Every structure is written in C-alpha cells, then in structure tokens.
C-alpha cells in the first residue's frame, strides 16, 4: 500500500452476503426438478370399477378386486379412455360365466317365488278363503266318485243278470252263446275300469289336500308378515 495515498481513495471491500441466503438458493435449486415435474400434466389414467360387493373402487393402476369384471380407465378430465375387459383364461372365464348363469337363475327363482307369493296373497287373503276353495275342489272330486259308484252299482246288477243266464250252462260253460260270453267279458272289463277310476280320484283328493296343506303353511307365514308390517 502506498502511504502517500489518502484513505478515501483506496478501493472499498465488497459487502459480505449472509450465509442463509446461499442456503435458500441451494434449497430452491435442489427442489426445482421435483416442482417442475409436479407442474407437468398427469398422463397416468385412473381405473374405476364396481366390485362383487357393490363398492366403487378407484386406483391409478388396474384393480385386483375387479379382475373378473370390466374396468374403466379415465383421463385427467374424467372422460373414459378405454374399457378394460376381465383378464382371465378361457377356463376361468367359462367358470365365471357358469357362476354368472347360476346366480342369474337363482335371482330368477327368487323373483318367481316372490311373484307367486304375491299372487297367493291376492287369491287367499285369509284362511277362510283358502278353506273354502279346498272344500270346493274336494266336493267336485266327490261328485265324480259318486257318479262312478252309481255306474259300478249298475254293473254289479248287470253281472247278477249275466250269472242267472249262465246257470243254464253251468254243467257245460262252453255251450254258452258267444253274445253271452262277450257280455260277461265286457262287464268284467268295465268293473276294472271303474275301480281304477275310483282309485285315481282318491289319489286326486290326496293331492288336493297335500297341495292345500303346503299352501296353508306358506300362507300362514305370509299372513304373519303382512300383519307384522301393518302394525
């Protein structure tokens, strides 16, 4: 330094910068790539579906709970980019389809049962109406049985007359005229027909009672439900 120069003419030192300012600059520089990446539009799709329990699920990748059903890939604005089909093998798809059909049949049976129950309640609003129809159907069968029994009584009387005519040929039945033998054969066939018909009508009465007994048990349950819901 030249001692002859005045102090005011000497160069002034640069002002010192605080260390914290350099730290801030370094922090901003290090976070710049992350911030810049965050400012880029999100091009990854959003997957959405409704699982087997009826829940709506969303994810940024295909959803494992919905591999057995369609998934929709949505864009950033919510529009559907594509529909992703179920991702299963042919054997798995066949098994899933069989299960789907079984579930559909089960739902159809339930729906049909409900329809029949509603029709049953409309037809029989109380036990009196149900008992009345049972008695009516049984009475109709009894009328048929009564008519058959009257026919059977007539055949029994006819057989008695045939037997009286056959007494003339009891020592040698082969001598009986052909018309008389045919009359006897026809009488026996008619008696068998009447017996079978009466047996069938007895069976029909059992079917009617079984049907109405089963309906009555079901109706009692339905009537109690209607009564409980109306309270």
WOURFEN-V587255 format. One record per backbone hydrogen bond with DSSP energy under -1.0 kcal/mol. NH is the residue of the N-H (numbers start at 1). CO is the residue of the C=O. Records with the same first field share a line. If there is no record, write none. Layout:
# WOURFEN-V587255
NH->CO  CO
This chain:
# WOURFEN-V587255
5->2
9->6
10->7
23->19
24->20
25->21
26->22
27->23
28->24
29->25
30->26
31->27
35->31
36->32
37->33
38->34
39->35
40->37
46->74
47->59
48->72
49->57
51->55
54->51
57->49
59->47
66->63
67->64
69->66
71->84
72->48
73->82
74->46
75->79
78->75
81->73
82->73
84->71
87->67
93->89
94->90
95->91
96->92
97->93
98->94
99->95
100->96
101->97
102->98
103->99
104->100
105->101
106->102
107->103
108->104
109->105
110->106
111->107
112->108
113->109
114->110
115->111
116->112
117->113
118->114
119->115
120->116
121->117
122->118
123->119
124->120
130->126
131->127
132->128
133->129
134->130
135->131
136->132
137->133
138->134
139->135
140->136
141->137
142->138
143->139
144->140
145->141
146->142
147->143
148->144
149->145
150->146
151->147
152->148
153->149
154->150
155->151
156->152
157->153
158->154
159->155
160->156
161->157
162->158
163->159
164->160
165->161
166->162
169->166
170->167
175->172
176->173
181->177
182->178
183->179
184->180
185->181
186->182
187->183
188->184
189->185
190->186
191->187
192->188
193->189
194->190
195->191
196->192
197->193
198->194
199->195
200->196
201->197
202->198
203->199
204->200
205->201
206->202
207->203
208->204
209->205
210->206
211->207
212->208
213->209
214->210
215->211
216->212
217->213
218->214
219->215
220->216
221->217
222->218
223->219
224->220
225->221
226->222
227->223
228->224
229->225
230->226
